[in-house]
């Protein structure tokens, strides 16, 4: 018998931002995150776990589908062991 379930179980996958998905800045940031992750030989799943984010959300971030919060960017940059400013420089933002 299940006594308690987490809210996360009832949430669907994060939906792309209706206003910002595909924005060139989000695409550039996603590409920057992806190239940094790959240069470390890290999987999307590993990066998401270290950053404390859902793996499917991380995939959307790399595809430029999500308008990230500053704290999500900080968590991702910390997981990649890179400064936020350097992550943004790579993306030419």
C-alpha positions in Angstrom: 0.0 0.0 0.0 1.3 3.5 -0.9 0.9 5.9 1.9 2.5 8.9 0.3 3.5 9.9 -3.2 5.7 12.7 -4.2 4.3 15.6 -6.2 6.9 14.9 -8.9 5.2 11.6 -9.7 2.0 13.5 -10.7 3.7 16.1 -12.7 4.0 15.6 -16.5 7.1 16.3 -18.4 8.0 20.0 -18.5 6.4 21.7 -21.5 8.4 23.9 -23.8 8.0 27.6 -23.2 5.1 28.8 -25.4 6.7 32.2 -25.9 10.4 31.4 -25.9 11.0 27.9 -27.2 13.4 28.1 -30.1 14.7 31.6 -29.2 18.2 32.0 -30.5 19.5 32.9 -27.1 18.0 29.8 -25.5 19.3 27.7 -28.4 22.8 29.1 -27.9 22.7 28.5 -24.2 21.5 24.9 -24.7 24.3 24.3 -27.2 26.8 25.7 -24.8 25.5 23.4 -22.0 25.5 20.4 -24.3 29.1 21.0 -25.6 30.4 21.5 -22.1 28.7 18.4 -20.9 30.0 16.3 -23.8 33.5 17.7 -23.3 33.4 16.2 -19.8 32.1 12.9 -21.2 29.0 13.3 -19.1 25.6 12.0 -20.0 22.5 14.2 -19.9 21.2 12.0 -17.2 24.3 12.4 -15.1 24.3 16.2 -15.5 20.6 16.4 -14.6 21.2 14.3 -11.5 24.2 16.4 -10.3 22.3 19.6 -11.0 19.2 18.3 -9.2 17.0 18.6 -12.3 14.8 16.2 -14.3 16.6 14.4 -17.2 13.8 15.3 -19.6 13.9 18.9 -18.5 17.7 18.9 -19.2 17.0 17.6 -22.7 14.6 20.5 -23.3 17.2 22.9 -22.0 19.8 21.6 -24.5 17.2 21.9 -27.3 16.4 25.5 -26.3 12.9 24.7 -25.3 12.9 26.1 -21.7 13.3 29.7 -20.5 15.5 28.8 -17.5 15.6 30.5 -14.2 18.8 32.0 -13.0 19.0 29.4 -10.3 18.7 26.6 -12.9 21.6 28.1 -14.8 23.6 28.3 -11.6 22.9 24.7 -10.8 23.8 23.5 -14.3 27.0 25.5 -14.3 28.0 24.2 -10.9 27.3 20.7 -12.1 29.6 21.3 -15.1 32.2 22.9 -12.8 32.1 26.1 -14.9 31.4 29.7 -14.0 28.0 31.0 -15.2 29.8 33.9 -17.0 32.0 31.4 -18.8 29.0 29.2 -19.8 27.4 32.3 -21.2 30.6 33.4 -23.0 30.7 30.0 -24.7 27.1 30.6 -25.8 28.2 34.2 -27.0 25.5 35.7 -24.8 
